[in-house]
Amino acid sequence: MSEILDKAKEVIMIMDWWLSPELYLRRPPAYFPEWRIDKVLLRKAQQGVRVYVLVYKEARTSNSNAFTPDTANSRVCRSRKRYPSLRVIRSIIWRTCTRI
């Protein structure tokens, strides 16, 4: 997966019901900190790749993270001002990044 995302030149589209920004795409994480999914997506957005993350019917969890409804004003959403090619789209029952 990390190689595919790294090779993207135009568009990355991810759709999931729960996505943690702490997801490491290469193991062990201590040796590959740059391969955390949020860092990869931000890096690709900096390169001009259009990045779309659709989180649908989000599950509420006790350890909410940057892609869960309890933290809509997340690092990824705030980065959108700097990287207009990055979009996080949520289910309509939660706030969206466009309202921030």
Secondary structure, DSSP 4 states (H G I P E B T S, - for coil): -HHHHHH-SSEEEEEES---TT-BSSSSGGG-GGGBHHHHHHHHHHTT-EEEEEE-SPPP-TT--TTSGGG-S-HHHHHTTT-TTEEEEE-TTS--GGG-
